[in-house]
């Protein structure tokens, strides 16, 4: 997956992070604890003062896919896209071969 496509996914996650977090029912503090970062990191990302890393995107994706409420929203918000799903499948297939 090229950098431009990653940047789009990260931008979509950043834009929707407050909504996803609230739908999950967790505070910035609680989410930061799960991710192993400071609360200020989550706040800075939500306020567009810090750019989300790819690793942070993947960690958040894992958290939000494990919750039925937020998982449903990921495709609608163009965060877990069909293209990203194909990318993940391709990586898994390469590991098997």
N, C-alpha and C positions, 0 to 999 in steps of 0.2 A: 504494500500500500504506500503510495507516494506521500510526500510531506504535505502537499496541498490538500489531499483528501483527509489526512490526519488532522490538519488545521481546521477543516470544516467541521469534522466530528467534535473536536475540542471546543470550537466556538458554540456549537449547538448544545453541548453539555454545560458549558459556562453560562449560557443564556438561560437555561432551564434548571440549573442547580438549585436555586432557592425553592422553586416549585416542587421539584423532586424530593428535596430534603423535607419540606413541610408535609408532603403527601406521605412520606415515610414516617413522619411524626417524631423527628429527631432535631435537636438543636445543633447549632454549629459545633458546640463543645462535644456533644455526643458523637457526631459524625467524625470530627477530628480525632477523637479517641479511637474509634474503629480503624481509621486509616493510619494512625500513628504519626499524626502531624499536629502542629499547634492550631488552636482555634483561629488565630489571626491569619493563618494560611487560607482557611476556608473563607473567612470574611473578605480577605483581599481578592480572592478569585471571584467571589460573588459580586464584589464591588468593581470588578474589572480593573483592579490595581495591580494584579499579578496574573501572568499567563499560566494556565494549567499545563502541566507536563503530560506527555503521553502516558507515563507510568501512573500518574494521578487519574487520568481519564480511565485507564483500565481498571484501577482499584475501585473507582466510583461505579463503573459499569458492573463490576462483580457484585457490589453491594445492592445496586438497584435492580439487577436481574433476579436476585434472590427473594424479592418481595413482589407478591402478585399485583399490588396496586401500581407500583412504579414500573414494573416490567412491562405492563400494558402500554405505558406512555412512551417508552424508549423509541419504538418504531415511529409513532406518531410525531415525535419531536425530532426525527431524523438523527437520532443518536446511535441506535442499534439498527443500522440499515441492512438491506438485503446484500449490498455490496460488501459491507463489513463482515456479515455472516459468511459469505463466500470466501473472503480472505481468511477467516478463522478455519474454515473447513480445509482450505488449501494448505495451510500451515500444518494442520493435523495429518493430512494425507502424506505430506513430505516427510514427517517424522516417522510414519509407519513404513515408509519405503527405504 
